[in-house]
Amino acid sequence: MEIVILLIPLALIFLGGAIAFLFWALRKDQFEDLDNASWRVVFDDREQRRKPPSSPSEKPVTEKSQNDEP
C-alpha cells in the first residue's frame, strides 16, 4: 500500500509533462499540416522513378546490379 504514495505523485508529474508537451506542440503549430508531409514522400519517390539516368554509363540501381557476384 505504501507504493501508492510514490505512484500517485509520479503519475501526476507524468500527466503534467504530457499536458505541457501538448500545449508546446500546439503553440509551435505541429498539427497544422498533417496531410502534405505524408504525401510528399510518395510524390518525391514517383518523381525520382520518372527521371532518366543523366548519362548512359549510369544505370538505375536494382537488386541485381548491387550484387554483381552470383
C-alpha positions in Angstrom: 0.0 0.0 0.0 3.0 2.3 0.5 3.7 2.2 -3.2 0.6 4.3 -3.8 2.3 7.2 -2.1 5.0 7.0 -4.8 2.8 6.2 -7.8 0.2 9.0 -7.4 2.7 11.9 -7.4 4.7 10.1 -10.2 1.5 9.8 -12.3 0.7 13.5 -11.7 4.1 14.6 -12.8 3.8 12.4 -15.9 0.4 13.9 -16.6 1.7 17.4 -16.2 4.5 16.7 -18.6 2.2 15.3 -21.2 -0.1 18.3 -20.9 2.9 20.7 -21.2 4.1 18.9 -24.2 0.7 19.1 -25.8 0.5 22.9 -25.3 4.1 23.3 -26.6 3.1 21.3 -29.8 0.0 23.4 -30.3 2.0 26.7 -29.9 4.6 25.5 -32.4 2.0 24.6 -35.0 2.9 20.9 -35.1 -0.7 20.0 -36.0 -1.3 22.5 -38.8 -0.4 20.4 -41.9 -0.9 16.7 -41.2 -1.5 15.5 -44.8 1.1 17.2 -47.0 4.1 15.8 -45.3 3.0 12.2 -45.7 2.0 12.7 -49.3 5.3 14.5 -50.1 7.2 11.3 -49.6 5.0 9.4 -52.1 5.3 12.1 -54.8 9.1 12.5 -54.3 9.5 8.8 -54.9 7.4 8.9 -58.1 9.4 11.8 -59.4 12.7 10.0 -58.9 11.5 6.9 -60.7 10.4 9.0 -63.7 13.8 10.7 -64.2 16.0 9.0 -66.8 19.7 8.4 -65.9 21.8 11.5 -66.6 24.4 9.6 -68.6 24.5 6.3 -70.5 27.0 4.8 -68.0 24.6 5.4 -65.1 22.2 2.6 -64.7 19.3 2.6 -62.2 20.2 0.7 -59.1 18.4 -2.6 -58.9 19.0 -5.7 -56.7 20.9 -7.5 -59.5 23.3 -4.6 -60.1 24.1 -4.3 -56.4 25.1 -8.0 -56.2 27.4 -8.5 -59.1 28.7 -11.8 -57.9 26.3 -14.8 -58.1 
